[in-house]
Amino acid sequence: MTALERRFRWLLHAYPAWYRRERAGEMLDTLLEASPPGRRWPSIRDSRALVVGGPATRLTERSPGRTSATFGMGSAAMS
């Protein structure tokens, strides 16, 4: 495992565990393929996207097996 991969995996912890189980492999592959060869640190843009996307997912996505919906800001605005 490269330093870049290890750091991306750490940033992916912003996402809920159930989301990572389903999508972390695909997300990690995409992030690594989009990074220039030899890069050791995630770009600021990629880091920000993961750190913002994780909590947003926690607010708007429903985990499998969960019976009640979780509403994000967009859903509340439509009420």
MDAnalysis code that builds the backbone (N, CA, C; Angstrom):
import MDAnalysis as mda
import numpy as np

u = mda.Universe.empty(237, n_residues=79, atom_resindex=np.repeat(np.arange(79), 3), trajectory=True)
u.add_TopologyAttr("name", ["N", "CA", "C"] * 79)
u.add_TopologyAttr("resid", np.arange(1, 80))
u.add_TopologyAttr("resname", ["MET", "THR", "ALA", "LEU", "GLU", "ARG", "ARG", "PHE", "ARG", "TRP", "LEU", "LEU", "HIS", "ALA", "TYR", "PRO", "ALA", "TRP", "TYR", "ARG", "ARG", "GLU", "ARG", "ALA", "GLY", "GLU", "MET", "LEU", "ASP", "THR", "LEU", "LEU", "GLU", "ALA", "SER", "PRO", "PRO", "GLY", "ARG", "ARG", "TRP", "PRO", "SER", "ILE", "ARG", "ASP", "SER", "ARG", "ALA", "LEU", "VAL", "VAL", "GLY", "GLY", "PRO", "ALA", "THR", "ARG", "LEU", "THR", "GLU", "ARG", "SER", "PRO", "GLY", "ARG", "THR", "SER", "ALA", "THR", "PHE", "GLY", "MET", "GLY", "SER", "ALA", "ALA", "MET", "SER"])
u.atoms.positions = np.array([
    [0.851, -1.171, 0.000],
    [0.000, 0.000, 0.000],
    [0.901, 1.240, 0.000],
    [0.596, 2.142, -0.913],
    [1.384, 3.369, -1.007],
    [0.927, 4.374, 0.050],
    [1.754, 5.388, 0.240],
    [1.398, 6.450, 1.196],
    [0.119, 7.152, 0.740],
    [-0.024, 7.363, -0.565],
    [-1.212, 8.026, -1.086],
    [-2.463, 7.186, -0.809],
    [-2.395, 5.906, -1.053],
    [-3.532, 5.033, -0.797],
    [-3.905, 5.030, 0.685],
    [-2.907, 4.961, 1.534],
    [-3.151, 4.973, 2.975],
    [-3.856, 6.270, 3.399],
    [-3.434, 7.376, 2.826],
    [-4.034, 8.667, 3.180],
    [-5.454, 8.792, 2.644],
    [-5.691, 8.285, 1.439],
    [-7.057, 8.284, 0.909],
    [-7.963, 7.409, 1.774],
    [-7.469, 6.262, 2.187],
    [-8.270, 5.379, 3.044],
    [-8.628, 6.083, 4.357],
    [-7.691, 6.833, 4.890],
    [-7.955, 7.566, 6.129],
    [-9.044, 8.617, 5.894],
    [-8.966, 9.340, 4.780],
    [-9.976, 10.362, 4.473],
    [-11.354, 9.741, 4.230],
    [-11.386, 8.531, 3.701],
    [-12.665, 7.864, 3.454],
    [-13.415, 7.553, 4.751],
    [-12.729, 7.631, 5.879],
    [-13.411, 7.406, 7.159],
    [-14.414, 8.514, 7.495],
    [-14.437, 9.577, 6.698],
    [-15.459, 10.608, 6.865],
    [-16.843, 10.054, 6.508],
    [-16.849, 8.990, 5.695],
    [-18.108, 8.368, 5.276],
    [-18.562, 7.324, 6.289],
    [-19.868, 7.069, 6.346],
    [-20.374, 6.036, 7.265],
    [-19.814, 4.663, 6.890],
    [-19.684, 3.785, 7.881],
    [-19.114, 2.454, 7.660],
    [-19.878, 1.680, 6.596],
    [-21.220, 1.721, 6.633],
    [-21.994, 0.969, 5.643],
    [-21.723, 1.481, 4.235],
    [-21.505, 2.786, 4.086],
    [-21.222, 3.376, 2.782],
    [-19.841, 2.935, 2.289],
    [-18.875, 2.931, 3.204],
    [-17.523, 2.489, 2.839],
    [-17.526, 1.024, 2.421],
    [-18.278, 0.188, 3.133],
    [-18.338, -1.233, 2.770],
    [-18.833, -1.415, 1.341],
    [-19.801, -0.601, 0.951],
    [-20.387, -0.721, -0.379],
    [-19.564, -0.058, -1.473],
    [-18.903, 1.057, -1.159],
    [-18.329, 1.878, -2.231],
    [-16.862, 2.258, -2.101],
    [-16.230, 1.940, -0.988],
    [-14.848, 2.409, -0.764],
    [-13.885, 1.913, -1.836],
    [-14.026, 0.661, -2.254],
    [-13.117, 0.122, -3.262],
    [-13.176, 0.907, -4.558],
    [-14.381, 1.174, -5.011],
    [-14.568, 1.931, -6.249],
    [-14.065, 3.364, -6.099],
    [-14.378, 3.987, -4.964],
    [-13.934, 5.358, -4.733],
    [-12.411, 5.439, -4.672],
    [-11.814, 4.492, -3.971],
    [-10.360, 4.472, -3.836],
    [-9.694, 4.268, -5.200],
    [-10.205, 3.322, -5.988],
    [-9.655, 3.092, -7.330],
    [-9.722, 4.357, -8.181],
    [-10.859, 5.043, -8.129],
    [-11.030, 6.267, -8.919],
    [-10.063, 7.357, -8.464],
    [-9.943, 7.541, -7.158],
    [-9.039, 8.560, -6.630],
    [-7.595, 8.279, -7.014],
    [-7.185, 7.020, -6.912],
    [-5.799, 6.660, -7.235],
    [-5.522, 6.790, -8.734],
    [-6.477, 6.394, -9.573],
    [-6.294, 6.501, -11.021],
    [-6.231, 7.954, -11.480],
    [-6.947, 8.836, -10.798],
    [-6.981, 10.244, -11.177],
    [-5.774, 11.026, -10.648],
    [-5.008, 10.436, -9.761],
    [-3.842, 11.116, -9.186],
    [-2.625, 10.918, -10.070],
    [-1.817, 11.955, -10.208],
    [-0.599, 11.830, -11.014],
    [0.364, 10.801, -10.412],
    [1.133, 10.123, -11.247],
    [2.112, 9.151, -10.741],
    [3.109, 9.816, -9.789],
    [3.454, 9.100, -8.735],
    [4.437, 9.598, -7.783],
    [3.872, 10.507, -6.705],
    [2.619, 10.830, -6.780],
    [2.004, 11.706, -5.773],
    [1.957, 10.978, -4.435],
    [2.288, 11.680, -3.356],
    [2.309, 11.072, -2.032],
    [1.173, 11.571, -1.134],
    [0.619, 12.729, -1.460],
    [-0.456, 13.318, -0.654],
    [-1.660, 13.591, -1.548],
    [-2.864, 13.406, -1.023],
    [-4.060, 13.757, -1.796],
    [-4.089, 15.261, -2.065],
    [-4.659, 15.642, -3.198],
    [-4.775, 17.070, -3.489],
    [-5.741, 17.711, -2.493],
    [-5.643, 19.011, -2.368],
    [-6.561, 19.735, -1.487],
    [-7.989, 19.538, -1.968],
    [-8.173, 19.547, -3.265],
    [-9.514, 19.368, -3.840],
    [-10.098, 17.999, -3.479],
    [-9.304, 16.939, -3.649],
    [-9.776, 15.594, -3.313],
    [-10.042, 15.472, -1.814],
    [-9.151, 16.017, -1.011],
    [-9.316, 15.958, 0.444],
    [-10.593, 16.664, 0.870],
    [-10.804, 17.841, 0.330],
    [-12.003, 18.611, 0.671],
    [-13.262, 17.862, 0.239],
    [-13.241, 17.287, -0.949],
    [-14.410, 16.561, -1.450],
    [-14.774, 15.403, -0.523],
    [-13.772, 14.696, -0.022],
    [-14.036, 13.563, 0.865],
    [-14.511, 14.023, 2.242],
    [-13.880, 15.065, 2.765],
    [-14.234, 15.552, 4.103],
    [-15.622, 16.196, 4.106],
    [-16.019, 16.815, 3.019],
    [-17.352, 17.411, 2.918],
    [-18.385, 16.348, 2.523],
    [-17.995, 15.445, 1.626],
    [-18.923, 14.430, 1.135],
    [-19.342, 13.420, 2.187],
    [-18.442, 13.067, 3.078],
    [-18.765, 12.093, 4.117],
    [-19.897, 12.540, 5.019],
    [-19.775, 13.693, 5.650],
    [-20.871, 14.168, 6.496],
    [-22.159, 14.419, 5.706],
    [-22.038, 14.895, 4.470],
    [-23.234, 15.108, 3.651],
    [-23.940, 13.779, 3.409],
    [-23.175, 12.723, 3.212],
    [-23.757, 11.394, 3.021],
    [-24.453, 10.939, 4.288],
    [-23.860, 11.219, 5.416],
    [-24.481, 10.835, 6.692],
    [-25.838, 11.517, 6.868],
    [-25.971, 12.734, 6.359],
    [-27.213, 13.484, 6.510],
    [-28.286, 13.110, 5.487],
    [-27.876, 12.699, 4.297],
    [-28.846, 12.533, 3.217],
    [-29.111, 11.097, 2.800],
    [-28.225, 10.179, 3.082],
    [-28.397, 8.791, 2.659],
    [-28.956, 7.962, 3.798],
    [-29.726, 6.992, 3.446],
    [-30.275, 6.067, 4.432],
    [-29.437, 4.787, 4.407],
    [-29.060, 4.305, 5.567],
    [-28.288, 3.072, 5.633],
    [-29.198, 1.887, 5.347],
    [-28.652, 0.813, 4.770],
    [-29.465, -0.362, 4.503],
    [-30.052, -0.919, 5.795],
    [-31.306, -1.310, 5.771],
    [-31.948, -1.878, 6.948],
    [-32.512, -0.852, 7.905],
    [-32.301, 0.394, 7.656],
    [-32.817, 1.447, 8.518],
    [-34.270, 1.727, 8.141],
    [-35.119, 1.882, 9.110],
    [-36.539, 2.004, 8.811],
    [-37.017, 3.437, 8.629],
    [-36.352, 4.390, 9.220],
    [-36.807, 5.774, 9.059],
    [-35.870, 6.529, 8.135],
    [-36.426, 7.438, 7.391],
    [-35.631, 8.224, 6.450],
    [-34.875, 9.310, 7.198],
    [-33.719, 9.640, 6.690],
    [-32.943, 10.752, 7.214],
    [-33.066, 11.878, 6.209],
    [-33.459, 13.039, 6.666],
    [-33.681, 14.139, 5.751],
    [-32.504, 15.095, 5.754],
    [-32.066, 15.467, 4.551],
    [-31.034, 16.465, 4.404],
    [-31.681, 17.829, 4.254],
    [-30.891, 18.832, 4.039],
    [-31.411, 20.189, 3.938],
    [-32.335, 20.321, 2.732],
    [-32.032, 19.645, 1.636],
    [-32.866, 19.731, 0.435],
    [-34.248, 19.187, 0.681],
    [-34.369, 18.107, 1.398],
    [-35.669, 17.520, 1.677],
    [-36.481, 18.420, 2.603],
    [-35.828, 19.017, 3.569],
    [-36.525, 19.882, 4.516],
    [-37.050, 21.127, 3.819],
    [-36.336, 21.624, 2.824],
    [-36.757, 22.818, 2.131],
    [-38.011, 22.587, 1.300],
    [-38.262, 21.343, 0.907],
    [-39.417, 21.042, 0.086],
    [-40.667, 20.837, 0.919],
    [-40.569, 20.747, 2.227],
    [-41.734, 20.519, 3.096],
    [-42.624, 21.732, 3.173],
])
